[in-house]
Amino acid sequence: MQMLRAEWNKIFSRPMTVITIVGLLFVPFFYGLIFLSAYWDPYGNTDQLPVAVVNQDDGAEYQGAQLEVGKNLVDHLKDNDTFKWTFTDKETALKGLEQEKYYLVIEIPADFSKDAATVLDKQPKKMQLNYYTNPGKNYPGAQISATAMVKINEQIDAEVTKEYTRSLFDSLEDVSLSFQKASDAAGKIEDGSREVEDGAKKLNDKLEELASSTITFNKGVADAASGAGKLQNGLQDARSGSVKLHDGLKGLENGTQSLEQGAVKLQGGLGQLASAGNQLHAGAKELSGGLASLNSGLQTSSSGADKLNEQMAAYNAKLQELGAAMKREVEKEQADPTVLKKLSAALNELEQSGKQLQAAIGQLAAGQLQLAAGAQQLTEGSGKLGDNLGALAAGIENAKAGAVELTAGSGALQKGAAQLVQGGSSLSDGLDKLVQGQHSLVAGMGKISDASGKLQSGSRQLADGSDNLHTGAKSLSDGTGKLHSALRDGAEKTGVQADEGNYDMFATPTELIGNKLHDITSYGVGLAPYILSIALYAGTMMFASGYPLKEAAIRPRRGLAWFTSKLSVVVLVSLLSSILADSILIWGVGLEVQNIWLFYLFTFITSMAFFSIVFFLYAALNNVGLYVAFLLLLLQIGGSGGTFPSLLTPGFFQAIHPYLPMTHSINGFRQIISIGTDYSLVWEQATFLSGYIAVFLLLAALTFILRTRHIAKTGHWEHTSIVDENSADMVQKKKSDL
């Protein structure tokens, strides 16, 4: 207790010591204030970051439309306040980048749109958007620029894709029309395939008939082969007949000579016939006159015949009366029966003769009538005969002239007969050749017979193939029906009426929605756990370098009392510095935390953990301990995962990550500042930090105990003051012996 009072009396007895301690209290305060306020929201001020844009795009024509991707990008950037845009030429832009006038240069090449128009070419070219940064001048600025370029490139991709989509939908309209035309054509094909199917069925039926007919044909060929043999025999007979024909033609030639001689005689006979015809014509005239007289006499004879017939009738009547009278007289006289019998027979004969005579007279009358009619016809015929005899005379004259011609023609006939004889010889020769050809015919018929067998087999195969054709035609018909339906559906599906909404959907089909479990409002909020931990550790080191943590205000008697006197200062400075640091962050910078009282408490625990480590190192190693503490700070900066995840660091830092005090302080601060859902994690981190406090304070206490024993053993102790009563720059050393 004596040493505790002496420690604080010494502090308050020297104003410069108080001022120094107060100043050291503000080290975390200023560290956090300056660092976090400077980088609280750097991404919120990118509109002040100068960026040069160089547009060299010449544009291009794409499917009938002018494509100006570079110009569209420039227009878009002019309406974008992400950066402070400057539109200039390439030389000026690169010079400004070198002089840090610009932090980013975006170059749009001359063939930017031209490459965009090659999307449907066989070898399309990617659009190249060039950008230049100068990391050597300002790496964070270059990183921000590179990140922004990713977004700009995405915007360009979306814009180009939108133009592609617009062209695609225009093409789809043409495709839809083509589908419709193809559907109509497929409908016609379907109809045609139905007809093909029917035709294939008919063809199959006909080929079946053909296959059956080839059997008959095969038999017919066999018959024909047999007939060819008979034909050969017939040709032999014809050959013999041609010889006889030749002999007959010789006789014809001789006959034509006789014909010529007969024609001369005919010509003379026709002259005599003409003379006789004239005489016959004169006789016909005389016959006509005689027939007229005959006709007149026949009429008279007819009248006499009629009268004779009447008289015969009377005669017969009288004869009958006479017969009856004779019978009566005989009966009266009783004459001799024999005489009576004879008389009766005579009377009967007489009566019978009278009847016959009467009948003959009747026939005579009828014959006279016929004779009269015949005489009349004869008269008429004689007239015609006279006329015809005139014509006969004329015909005889014509025949006479024809006989002359016949005489002349018989000469020609004789010549023709000679030629016919010669033709008969040729016929005989031809028949010889025909007989020879018949031999070839017989051989050919053998080949035809063999071929007909193959024809029969082939026709059978053809019939089977036609059946497959019919099956295929049916499949074709069914397939074209499905094709027709599919093309019709395709026409309906491709007939999309697109608008800007559809184009935007194709250009940017996904909408990135960030769901943050625990959001932070600015870059500084995310960086605060890391900066605050470093600030507390830096304040601890500054305090250890400015305040005599191991020098006793009076001669130490007990090591634990000495340790307690120094610890009281450490705890108070740790508490006040943590309060100041938290307060400036909350009320000055604007840091929002989930639990303000837990934030103050955890900051104090963190500060005590760092003070415990540095307190021990300095107490044990003096200034060397400060170097060790500084190295530990560097290890914690690299391995605590304050800026990047520890998994992104080398293996060494990943290995020490769980054992670093700053790892637990950062995790605890993140839970209190940004998360605030599970404070058990905060207490877990506080437990780890409390373990560091306990271990290193125990080591520090042991150090002071050992030093006290050393002083008691040697009787020598050293008192060092950081300031004199009269000057802050004077250092006094007092030595006293026991």
Secondary structure, 3 states (H helix, E strand, C coil): CHHHHHHHHHHHCCHHHHHHHHHHHCHHHHHHHHHHHHCCCHHHHHHHCEEEEEECCCCEEECCEEECHHHHHHHHHHCCCCCEEEECCHHHHHHHHHCCCCCEEEEECCCHHHHHCCCCCCCCCCCCCEEECCCCCCHHHHHHHHHHHHHHHHHHHHHHHHHHHHHHHHHHHHHHHHHHHHHHHHHHHHHHHHHHHHHHHHHHHHHHHHHHHHHHHHHHHHHHHHHHHHHHHHHHHHHHHHHHHHHHHHHHHHHHHHHHHHHHHHHHHHHHHHHHHHHHHHHHHHHHHHHHHHHHHHHHHHHHHHHHHHHHHHHHHHHHHHHHHHHHHHHHHCCCHHHHHHHHHHHHHHHHHHHHHHHHHHHHHHHHHHHHHHHHHHHHHHHHHHHHHHHHHHHHHHHHHHHHHHHHHHHHHHHHHHHHHHHHHHHHHHHHHHHHHHHHHHHHHHHHHHHHHHHHHHHHHHHHHHHHHHHHHHHHHHHHHHHHHHHHHHHHHHCCCCCHHHHHHHHCCCCCCCCCCCCCCCHHHHHHHHHHHHHHHHHHHHHHHHCCCCCCCCCCCCHHHHHHHHHHHHHHHHHHHHHHHHHHHHHHHCCCCCCHHHHHHHHHHHHHHHHHHHHHHHHHHCHHHHHHHHHHHHHHHHHCCCCCCHHHCCHHHHHHHHHCHHHHHHHHHHHHHHHCCCHHHHHHHHHHHHHHHHHHHHHHHHHHHHHHHHHHHHCEEEEECCCCCCCCCCCCEEEEEC
